[in-house]
């Protein structure tokens, strides 16, 4: 029975990892809840309370790690967009590309 539960855990984790909509946090919540639920079931010897508790804890851990990753991705993307805009604006003002690149490096990438 346990080998079927482990196989189901890996199948669920694989399928939820592939079914992404571009938002890592949702994928991590689903994966964490699935893995936590199965582990709670196995460790609690089939107890419903342990299964639900494992799913809740796994989902919370997935939400926390997903939030941190999404925030990091947003900050990185936002910085790159602002740096690109500043570089192009510098070129439009008539400065050469080396001066503009130096300006971007000093102000956006320390």
Buried (B, 14 or more C-beta within 10 A) or exposed (E): EEEEBEEEBEEBBEEBEEEEEEEBBBBBBBBBBBBBBBBBBBEBEEEEEBBBBBBBBBBBBBBBBBBEEBEEEEEEEEEEEEBEEBBEEBBEEEBEEEEBBEBBEEEBEE
